[in-house]
């Protein structure tokens, strides 16, 4: 009898979990996007650091700061251009 009661509780729980599954899926999607964003930030930082920083100091000089800003802006510009281009190509292939 206990097994049947437990099975019933599990089945009812699974049926009631559809809303929970939807919320969990949304949460996981948001967390995945956050992770991708953080990975992108780290990648940009690595690329621009290697390009602009000759030797670490206590603070960034004007030239280094300008290089970092320009590098990040160009990286973002290139990423947006590529993303838009791929989206356009994907739309064209669906038509």
C-alpha positions in Angstrom: 0.0 0.0 0.0 2.9 2.4 0.8 4.4 1.7 -2.6 1.1 2.6 -4.4 0.8 5.8 -2.3 4.3 6.8 -3.1 3.8 6.0 -6.8 0.6 8.1 -6.9 2.5 11.0 -5.2 5.3 10.7 -7.8 2.8 10.6 -10.7 0.9 13.6 -9.3 4.1 15.4 -8.7 5.3 14.8 -12.3 2.0 16.0 -13.7 2.1 19.2 -11.6 5.7 19.8 -12.5 4.9 20.9 -16.1 4.7 24.5 -14.8 7.9 24.0 -12.8 9.6 22.5 -15.8 8.7 25.6 -17.8 10.0 27.9 -15.1 13.2 25.7 -14.8 13.7 25.9 -18.6 13.4 29.7 -18.5 15.8 29.9 -15.6 18.3 27.6 -17.3 18.1 29.6 -20.6 18.7 32.9 -18.7 21.7 31.3 -16.9 23.1 30.0 -20.2 22.9 33.5 -21.7 24.6 35.0 -18.6 27.4 32.4 -18.9 27.8 33.1 -22.6 28.0 36.9 -21.8 30.6 36.4 -19.1 32.7 34.1 -21.5 32.5 36.8 -24.2 33.6 39.5 -21.7 36.6 37.3 -20.6 37.5 36.7 -24.2 37.4 40.4 -25.2 39.4 41.2 -22.1 42.1 38.6 -23.0 42.3 39.7 -26.6 42.4 43.5 -25.8 44.8 43.0 -22.9 47.3 41.1 -25.1 47.0 43.8 -27.8 47.2 46.9 -25.6 49.1 46.1 -22.4 52.9 46.1 -22.8 53.7 45.9 -19.2 51.4 46.1 -16.2 51.6 49.1 -14.0 49.7 50.6 -11.1 47.3 52.4 -13.5 46.6 52.7 -17.2 48.1 55.5 -19.1 46.1 57.5 -21.7 47.5 55.6 -24.7 46.7 52.2 -23.1 43.3 53.2 -22.0 42.4 54.5 -25.5 43.7 51.3 -27.0 41.6 49.2 -24.6 38.5 51.3 -25.4 39.0 51.2 -29.1 39.8 47.4 -29.0 36.6 46.6 -27.1 34.5 48.9 -29.4 35.9 47.3 -32.5 35.3 43.8 -31.1 31.7 44.6 -30.3 31.2 46.2 -33.8 32.6 43.1 -35.5 30.5 40.8 -33.3 27.3 42.7 -34.2 28.1 42.8 -37.9 28.8 39.0 -37.9 25.6 38.3 -35.9 23.5 40.4 -38.2 25.0 38.9 -41.3 24.4 35.3 -40.0 20.9 36.2 -39.1 20.3 37.6 -42.5 21.8 34.5 -44.2 19.6 32.3 -42.0 16.5 34.2 -42.9 17.4 34.0 -46.6 17.9 30.2 -46.4 14.4 29.8 -44.8 12.6 31.7 -47.5 
